[in-house]
Amino acid sequence: QQRRGRLQLPSIGSPSVCCAAMRSLMMTVLSIFAAGAARTLATEATCAASGSGREHMLMQVRPAQSSSVEAVSSDVVSHGYKSRVLVTDEDADAGSERLHVQSWYSLFWCPPHSHQNEAYHVPLYSDSFVPVLASYPPGNQVVTQAIIVIHGAPRETEGYFGDMVRVVHHQQQEGHTLVVAPTWADKACSAGAWSNRLGAPVQHDYQAPYWTSVRRWMYGGPSDARNSSSFDVLDTVVDWVQDKYPHLNRIVVTGFSAGAQYLVRWAAMSPEGANGVTRRRSLPLVVIAGSPSTLLYLSEERPVDACVTDWDQGQYQNCNDFHIPKPGYDCESRWNRYATGIGGLHWRASSPGHIRYVANQYLRKSIDATSNAEVSQQIRVRWGTKDIRFLFGSRDTLHCSVGACSSDCQHMLTGKNRLQRGLNFMRHLEREFPGSPPVWGIFNYGHHHVAAFSSPYFISWVFPFDNRKYKVTDRVVIDTGAWKGDFVNRFYAVWECIDICESTPGCNSFSYYPLLGQCFLKD
């Protein structure tokens, strides 16, 4: 009860109750300590200019917020959305599933809790639909870019939608940027209930597919009611935005945490984004995955033990050695099976209803191969043609064994925390695609989607400005020069700060706080 302002301990009547009370007290003290320790000043460098003889710098200084766990929990308490969901944990071996109960907070509401006017239904197959939120109605003639944002494990579609809309607004890009948030529902929902804004019945009152298992929708598995892949949902939404918004010229698909885990697998398995473009209209398609706790390795190699340590090296993790796990240390020969690796993705590798079986069926629609080696090779080749980018939190280092991320044997071979796993995976991609290094960045925060979506890397990738003069850097700018004036009375877009600096005598650089749009001119 700490967040309600009081701590209620049970009456002491037995040693077990006493231990429970002590644990409650200890967790409260630890949470208060962690929240206080997290409030530090975070500094991220973003841009430095080249050319014209003078150096321009763009730096973000942002007060760090409290931990993501606290933020999510307080949101849950304030809205009262709490449920226990049965999560199916498939080991990707044919014929066996382990069932365990994991606590998730379900944040999916049908109809939407606070965005009824932005709710639309996207036809899926011939008898179902995808619930989506969209910041502009279909048929809009103005928007030129679409951001499709994927929710996390609690299916918090409305929260992610609202947060992304605010990011777009802070960058003053809402005039031509569409935000779309699809939902992989965890409960029954009809099209009439979802998008019935004015009380008029929809033409076809279809049902949305739903996944009570988090892993099934993250890994492309089947919904509870039919044997079709969750990857079909995003393919359909990508087609829908191209059909309904005729002047689109670019699509960004992004997700964080569980949404990023989904995106990594979708990017590997889907034909969308091959050669950097969509299938329907050949529009540029950018995929941005933020802080996924599990990843999809494209070969049998994994980081050596020295790269997977309990000792956290933070953003300085640098793994150069990989190996094939030896018997006895290979998770009972399952370390490379989908969805940790791309092994076992040949036809008849699993039985109907399992994740791998449904992934196989999905792949068969776009890959003409039968053996596992052929399938794996085609996946690797197609991945190498896509525009996939990654974001990792510099303080996203909580050990997976305490529940911060998946502690399955296969995933623990890749790292002990999210940041370690992410940086090891970047080295893996460097080995898989020599001469074509992966695109990635680090934001100065822990595990929080708003921090990722507000980071300089994300902003520069989604809203690119004049890169002939300014460019993103991967170094922190220490000395930004002498003060030449502050512009903090309203929100300023980056290009406004550029214009102000270039029209101010003696201004050769500036610092920028993108969340509030503040400019700090320097010499």
Helices and strands as residue ranges (DSSP letters): G 2-4, H 15-38, E 41-49, E 57-63, H 68-79, E 83-90, E 97-104, G 116-118, E 119-124, E 128-134, E 145-150, H 157-170, E 177-182, H 191-195, H 214-218, H 231-244, E 250-256, H 258-269, G 274-276, E 285-290, E 302-303, G 305-307, G 314-316, E 322-323, H 355-363, H 372-383, E 387-393, G 400-402, H 409-412, H 418-432, E 439-443, H 449-453, H 456-462, E 470-472, E 483-487, H 494-503, E 509-513, E 518-522
